[in-house]
Amino acid sequence: MQIPLWDAVWINTHLATMTMAHGYLLDGALAIKDGRIAWLGRMSDLPTGYASLTTTVHDAKGLWMTPGLIDCHTHLIYGGQRSDEFAQRLAGLSYNDIAQQGGGILSTVARTRAASSQELYSAAAKSLRCLLQEGVTTVEIKSGYGLDLDTEIKILQVAHQLADDFPVTIKTTLLAAHAIPPEFAGRQDEYIDYICEKIIPTISQLQLADAIDGFCEKIAFSPKQIEKIFQTAKCYGFAIKLHAEQLSAYGGTQLAARHHALSADHLEYATEEDIAALAQANSTAVLLPGAYYFLQQHQKPPINLLRQYQVPFAIATDYNPGTSPLASLLTAVNMACVLFNVTPDEALLGVTIYAARALAMDENYGSLSVGKMADIALWDIESPAQLVHEIGTHRLCKVLKGGVPHHRDSF
């Protein structure tokens, strides 16, 4: 008996490949073998008798295919909520004001420490479903609402449990350097030592994280303190990411570039020297318009400099309980266009191939290319720009995760 060449072929589809080689392919087809893309092209180029070469033929009936979307910066797992701070900001209080009054990150830390793993899982699963229903197939989840070893472990373990239970790839990032915990108040350097001597080695031993991140701001940690964390992270083989230049020009971007970080995220106050350094380091910028919007900021990331220096930029939700309670990646791309003057094509690249690059996953994810994983979203749209233009229209029909179909309503 002849073994089929492919496991499945999808015909009568349009392909937004997110590659330079193919771009947008109208009247296309795509074949899958062992969870990866085995062939793609125009319907007219399919081999004669293709139906006999495959186990299953699916008729997409004119739906568009894109790579599964990638949300490359989230804080998905936490306890409680912070809607009271929303009212405070509307009344004129700043991020710093709220933090100094005991709100902000530390209020979430207290609730996260008190929450059980099951409580954290249940809350995070609801938010994760929102992302999956918009065609997201890969999510980065940061810790950082524990700020002690046990709770950081708890958060990262919940992230791994979500990856086991949902059709999604989850990349985990240790963000112990998110804020100064109350028990270390006034002893910042001692907390940095605790991260380097206790938290990072244990997380490495337990294999719970892929990368290390930090919050480099005047209200958090200095470049010198973050550099010590980066040096320790490198000793344990972790990739590096950084929250940089969100609230002020503080030197974080230059630090990230010196350590060849996968990405520097936020970047509202980044200078031309910062962007040039990212280009030299081959790092990716990550834009987070949700935080810009909710914090009512006025300083925009330097988009034209990113273009000038050819620094690829991703777009993410920054989903978190205080400064970006945004569980919609499609809304984030619309925000990036409206608020930052990103083009629709740039926005789609920012949640596919460049988002994959920000997570060091672009070899296998982020575009429709032969050999890459068959993580694919199917949309009822007339053009890909419609995904960026519209808000809340729920155009997703189904996703393929490793080639396996999942209907939107199944999440």
Phi and psi in degrees as a GROMACS rama.xvg file:
@    title "Ramachandran Plot"
@    xaxis  label "Phi"
@    yaxis  label "Psi"
@TYPE xy
-74.1724  131.891  GLN-2
-81.541  126.434  ILE-3
-57.8462  144.674  PRO-4
-69.3518  -35.153  LEU-5
-128.756  156.38  TRP-6
-81.5304  -35.1718  ASP-7
-155.68  149.724  ALA-8
-127.618  131.739  VAL-9
-104.85  121.701  TRP-10
-113.826  167.909  ILE-11
55.2358  51.3643  ASN-12
-129.372  162.966  THR-13
-110.494  139.288  HIS-14
-115.494  121.245  LEU-15
-100.181  92.966  ALA-16
-76.0915  -24.6496  THR-17
61.9783  32.8485  MET-18
-126.226  154.721  THR-19
-69.948  -30.4948  MET-20
-68.6641  -40.6313  ALA-21
-114.981  -31.8084  HIS-22
60.8863  -126.739  GLY-23
-100.901  125.664  TYR-24
-113.269  112.194  LEU-25
-83.6432  151.469  LEU-26
52.7381  54.8664  ASP-27
-107.213  -178.304  GLY-28
-149.484  159.346  ALA-29
-147.932  133.478  LEU-30
-113.496  148.208  ALA-31
-126.968  137.826  ILE-32
-140.847  126.152  LYS-33
52.8962  40.6482  ASP-34
79.53  3.43427  GLY-35
-122.656  159.303  ARG-36
-73.9968  122.285  ILE-37
-102.718  -24.7088  ALA-38
-161.942  145.287  TRP-39
-152.003  152.976  LEU-40
168.301  -164.467  GLY-41
-80.5935  151.785  ARG-42
-53.3453  -38.6035  MET-43
-66.5019  -16.867  SER-44
-98.4615  -1.39185  ASP-45
-60.4563  142.355  LEU-46
-58.9923  144.2  PRO-47
-59.2965  134.917  THR-48
72.4809  31.1153  GLY-49
-58.5903  -29.5681  TYR-50
-61.5771  -30.0085  ALA-51
-80.6433  -9.41799  SER-52
-92.5315  -5.33961  LEU-53
-132.257  155.765  THR-54
-73.5591  -40.7967  THR-55
-138.43  137.85  THR-56
-112.398  125.026  VAL-57
-109.597  131.657  HIS-58
-96.134  111.629  ASP-59
-77.2375  -12.6066  ALA-60
52.8844  44.125  LYS-61
86.4983  3.33897  GLY-62
-67.2796  151.876  LEU-63
-87.2407  142.59  TRP-64
-110.061  133.402  MET-65
-125.86  164.63  THR-66
-57.8418  150.194  PRO-67
-55.3088  137.393  GLY-68
-73.2296  154.991  LEU-69
-127.512  120.206  ILE-70
-98.8021  102.722  ASP-71
-94.3491  9.99369  CYS-72
-156.184  102.482  HIS-73
-139.392  158.678  THR-74
-121.886  63.8786  HIS-75
-72.6093  -24.069  LEU-76
-111.319  117.287  ILE-77
-163.809  166.704  TYR-78
-104.517  147.892  GLY-79
73.3195  -164.577  GLY-80
-153.129  167.495  GLN-81
-134.382  43.5598  ARG-82
-66.1008  -22.6933  SER-83
-62.9238  -33.3779  ASP-84
-68.5307  -27.9425  GLU-85
-61.1522  -45.5567  PHE-86
-64.3209  -37.9084  ALA-87
-63.6449  -42.2693  GLN-88
-65.878  -39.1662  ARG-89
-64.0617  -26.941  LEU-90
-83.1393  -2.66278  ALA-91
112.888  -3.18471  GLY-92
-74.8638  143.382  LEU-93
-89.3167  169.964  SER-94
-54.5322  -45.089  TYR-95
-64.7745  -41.8444  ASN-96
-58.4286  -46.4236  ASP-97
-65.418  -41.6373  ILE-98
-62.8132  -41.4594  ALA-99
-68.6943  -21.3075  GLN-100
-90.5735  8.86474  GLN-101
92.9172  4.8839  GLY-102
-91.2132  -154.153  GLY-103
69.9144  -146.701  GLY-104
-57.4914  -41.6358  ILE-105
-66.373  -29.4011  LEU-106
-67.1803  -35.583  SER-107
-72.3771  -34.2929  THR-108
-58.4743  -45.365  VAL-109
-60.4909  -42.1709  ALA-110
-74.0993  -32.5564  ARG-111
-71.1392  -41.2024  THR-112
-60.3082  -37.371  ARG-113
-78.8554  -19.4542  ALA-114
-79.179  147.176  ALA-115
-78.9063  164.254  SER-116
-59.0603  -40.2943  SER-117
-65.9002  -38.3974  GLN-118
-65.0087  -42.733  GLU-119
-64.2255  -41.8207  LEU-120
-61.7425  -47.8084  TYR-121
-61.9384  -42.549  SER-122
-67.7814  -43.6389  ALA-123
-67.2292  -35.9146  ALA-124
-61.3772  -37.6264  ALA-125
-62.048  -43.7837  LYS-126
-69.5101  -39.3107  SER-127
-61.8764  -39.7616  LEU-128
-59.8334  -37.346  ARG-129
-59.3141  -41.8288  CYS-130
-68.4021  -43.7638  LEU-131
-62.6226  -34.7028  LEU-132
-71.0131  -6.56318  GLN-133
-108.806  19.2189  GLU-134
86.566  11.5504  GLY-135
-79.3708  129.307  VAL-136
-119.307  -8.3099  THR-137
-138.856  134.388  THR-138
-135.797  133.961  VAL-139
-91.963  132.861  GLU-140
-123.064  124.871  ILE-141
-96.491  149.759  LYS-142
-83.0791  -152.516  SER-143
113.087  -2.86482  GLY-144
-108.629  21.0765  TYR-145
-110.224  -54.5877  GLY-146
60.0061  14.9218  LEU-147
-139.735  162.868  ASP-148
-61.2511  -47.8238  LEU-149
-63.0551  -41.7078  ASP-150
-75.8664  -35.4002  THR-151
-62.0778  -40.8148  GLU-152
-61.8181  -45.124  ILE-153
-57.9546  -45.7167  LYS-154
-61.9199  -48.0889  ILE-155
-67.5585  -34.0473  LEU-156
-66.0829  -38.4061  GLN-157
-62.9746  -39.8746  VAL-158
-60.0286  -42.5785  ALA-159
-67.1724  -33.749  HIS-160
-67.2284  -38.8641  GLN-161
-60.4716  -41.4731  LEU-162
-62.6109  -33.6807  ALA-163
-72.6946  -30.2695  ASP-164
-98.9253  -15.3198  ASP-165
-123.539  153.171  PHE-166
-77.3054  72.5747  PRO-167
-151.04  146.13  VAL-168
-92.9548  128.079  THR-169
-118.615  126.247  ILE-170
-101.698  133.594  LYS-171
-109.156  140.35  THR-172
-130.869  129.267  THR-173
-82.191  119.671  LEU-174
-121.991  51.2112  LEU-175
-63.0276  -28.9572  ALA-176
-87.9575  57.8384  ALA-177
-98.8632  -37.3351  HIS-178
-161.157  171.642  ALA-179
-91.9571  117.685  ILE-180
-66.9437  154.153  PRO-181
-58.509  -33.7198  PRO-182
-71.4324  -12.6023  GLU-183
-111.736  17.623  PHE-184
-54.6026  129.028  ALA-185
78.4118  2.55151  GLY-186
-131.307  55.3835  ARG-187
-55.9951  -48.009  GLN-188
-63.7715  -34.2794  ASP-189
-66.2994  -35.8759  GLU-190
-67.9521  -38.9012  TYR-191
-59.7869  -42.7578  ILE-192
-60.9691  -41.211  ASP-193
-61.0729  -42.54  TYR-194
-61.7001  -47.0426  ILE-195
-72.6166  -35.9064  CYS-196
-93.435  -22.429  GLU-197
-121.134  -53.5494  LYS-198
-70.7649  -52.6379  ILE-199
-60.1508  -48.2849  ILE-200
-59.4337  -38.9272  PRO-201
-70.2384  -42.9428  THR-202
-62.1239  -37.198  ILE-203
-64.6431  -45.3824  SER-204
-61.7403  -37.8859  GLN-205
-83.5752  -7.61661  LEU-206
55.7269  49.1627  GLN-207
-100.04  -13.6447  LEU-208
-133.482  151.235  ALA-209
-97.2981  -27.7055  ASP-210
-145.722  165.657  ALA-211
-117.655  136.653  ILE-212
-127.682  167.704  ASP-213
-155.287  161.363  GLY-214
-108.661  103.154  PHE-215
-98.4499  93.217  CYS-216
-151.744  162.448  GLU-217
-61.8302  -30.3043  LYS-218
-85.5311  0.042853  ILE-219
-127.126  -97.5866  ALA-220
-130.308  146.179  PHE-221
-79.576  161.539  SER-222
-55.445  -38.4183  PRO-223
-63.4822  -42.2201  LYS-224
-67.8663  -42.9482  GLN-225
-64.1572  -36.2389  ILE-226
-61.5821  -36.6796  GLU-227
-63.0373  -39.5279  LYS-228
-64.7704  -43.4897  ILE-229
-60.6078  -43.3185  PHE-230
-61.8407  -40.7775  GLN-231
-66.681  -43.3273  THR-232
-57.4945  -42.0756  ALA-233
-64.9642  -35.4785  LYS-234
-61.7974  -29.229  CYS-235
-99.8001  7.28944  TYR-236
80.5814  17.4477  GLY-237
-81.918  145.678  PHE-238
-72.1785  165.016  ALA-239
-125.273  137.864  ILE-240
-136.76  166.618  LYS-241
-155.77  136.196  LEU-242
-77.5036  115.79  HIS-243
-138.48  140.793  ALA-244
54.3  35.4939  GLU-245
-78.0411  -45.3159  GLN-246
-110.108  -15.0734  LEU-247
-165.411  164.168  SER-248
-83.9128  105.457  ALA-249
-128.048  0.496384  TYR-250
94.4017  2.92815  GLY-251
-66.5494  -38.398  GLY-252
-64.7262  -43.2045  THR-253
-61.0742  -40.6147  GLN-254
-62.9662  -45.8859  LEU-255
-59.2304  -41.7892  ALA-256
-65.9005  -41.3117  ALA-257
-61.0523  -30.3237  ARG-258
-99.3689  14.6591  HIS-259
51.1371  49.9676  HIS-260
-61.789  147.935  ALA-261
-58.3897  -41.7377  LEU-262
-153.463  156.123  SER-263
-119.748  129.325  ALA-264
-118.338  143.038  ASP-265
94.6343  -87.1944  HIS-266
71.4988  20.4913  LEU-267
-58.3031  -35.4979  GLU-268
-104.419  16.9403  TYR-269
-67.8063  141.251  ALA-270
-97.5087  175.216  THR-271
-62.0105  -38.23  GLU-272
-62.8977  -36.96  GLU-273
-62.9165  -47.4705  ASP-274
-67.064  -39.0937  ILE-275
-60.9142  -38.3423  ALA-276
-66.2683  -40.0763  ALA-277
-62.3265  -40.3497  LEU-278
-62.624  -43.9661  ALA-279
-63.333  -35.0025  GLN-280
-84.6288  -6.2281  ALA-281
62.4666  33.3213  ASN-282
-90.8299  160.7  SER-283
-102.733  140.815  THR-284
-89.7439  144.212  ALA-285
-122.124  119.101  VAL-286
-91.8757  137.876  LEU-287
-128.898  77.5577  LEU-288
-67.5457  -21.7354  PRO-289
-61.4107  -45.0363  GLY-290
-65.7303  -41.3953  ALA-291
-57.2743  -43.2378  TYR-292
-68.6069  -51.0846  TYR-293
-69.5319  -31.0324  PHE-294
-84.9677  -3.26944  LEU-295
54.8264  46.7287  GLN-296
-78.0252  163.765  GLN-297
-121.015  -21.1027  HIS-298
-84.5443  116.137  GLN-299
-93.7218  151.965  LYS-300
-59.9837  148.711  PRO-301
-79.2172  76.6437  PRO-302
-59.4799  -43.5953  ILE-303
-64.0755  -34.9456  ASN-304
-68.038  -38.6106  LEU-305
-60.5703  -41.3998  LEU-306
-65.8424  -46.0591  ARG-307
-59.0346  -41.8304  GLN-308
-93.4337  6.08913  TYR-309
55.5451  42.3509  GLN-310
-88.7904  117.034  VAL-311
-64.9536  139.457  PRO-312
-124.77  132.491  PHE-313
-95.1496  166.666  ALA-314
-130.324  135.988  ILE-315
-141.721  167.496  ALA-316
-78.0229  -29.645  THR-317
57.2212  31.6884  ASP-318
-52.0725  121.513  TYR-319
-159.182  165.536  ASN-320
-76.3274  -16.7631  PRO-321
-112.073  -54.75  GLY-322
-105.518  -4.69446  THR-323
-159.495  68.1561  SER-324
-76.5833  64.9656  PRO-325
-123.572  97.3799  LEU-326
-97.9689  46.5892  ALA-327
-144.555  104.26  SER-328
-69.7408  -32.5391  LEU-329
-67.6657  -34.1837  LEU-330
-67.5225  -37.2362  THR-331
-61.3663  -40.0879  ALA-332
-69.9726  -35.752  VAL-333
-62.931  -43.6947  ASN-334
-59.4746  -41.9963  MET-335
-60.7301  -37.8802  ALA-336
-70.2931  -48.0228  CYS-337
-72.6328  -42.1597  VAL-338
-88.2041  -33.7688  LEU-339
-111.203  -0.963682  PHE-340
63.7571  32.4341  ASN-341
-75.5688  144.153  VAL-342
-81.4439  157.603  THR-343
-56.1577  -40.2008  PRO-344
-64.5478  -42.4442  ASP-345
-63.1074  -37.8536  GLU-346
-63.9717  -42.1005  ALA-347
-68.8883  -38.6332  LEU-348
-61.2414  -33.2576  LEU-349
-71.0194  -17.7269  GLY-350
-114.527  14.6296  VAL-351
-129.17  -98.2409  THR-352
-67.6049  -37.0705  ILE-353
-77.1615  -30.6097  TYR-354
-65.514  -38.8784  ALA-355
-62.4749  -39.5415  ALA-356
-63.4357  -37.8447  ARG-357
-65.87  -16.4901  ALA-358
-111.658  9.90051  LEU-359
58.0386  39.7965  ALA-360
-118.982  4.0158  MET-361
-69.5382  -11.5128  ASP-362
-70.037  -27.7167  GLU-363
-122.895  -11.0055  ASN-364
-137.191  166.952  TYR-365
98.8754  -10.4286  GLY-366
-150.693  160.618  SER-367
-89.9377  97.742  LEU-368
-141.502  145.173  SER-369
-60.0399  130.308  VAL-370
99.3904  -20.3618  GLY-371
-82.4729  161.909  LYS-372
-60.1345  142.002  MET-373
-84.0779  62.3923  ALA-374
-95.77  107.326  ASP-375
-139.913  139.265  ILE-376
-109.32  138.007  ALA-377
-111.988  128.214  LEU-378
-125.423  143.307  TRP-379
-93.0185  80.4731  ASP-380
-138.011  162.703  ILE-381
-92.9296  -24.7227  GLU-382
-157.07  154.009  SER-383
-59.4267  -29.4494  PRO-384
-61.5272  -22.3231  ALA-385
-62.1741  -31.5957  GLN-386
-63.4008  -33.0753  LEU-387
-85.3568  -34.6593  VAL-388
-74.2935  -44.3532  HIS-389
-90.1706  153.091  GLU-390
-125.294  126.388  ILE-391
80.0515  15.8287  GLY-392
-90.8361  -7.81882  THR-393
52.7289  62.4507  HIS-394
-83.4974  -6.08603  ARG-395
-70.0952  133.843  LEU-396
-100.397  -48.5819  CYS-397
-161.368  167.701  LYS-398
-125.347  153.341  VAL-399
-108.157  121.826  LEU-400
-110.889  109.367  LYS-401
59.3233  32.554  GLY-402
87.8502  -10.6751  GLY-403
-89.8096  123.931  VAL-404
-74.2668  140.552  PRO-405
-135.765  123.301  HIS-406
-74.4871  148.03  HIS-407
-52.3437  -39.4352  ARG-408
-73.8871  -5.75373  ASP-409
-84.6196  -9.72049  SER-410
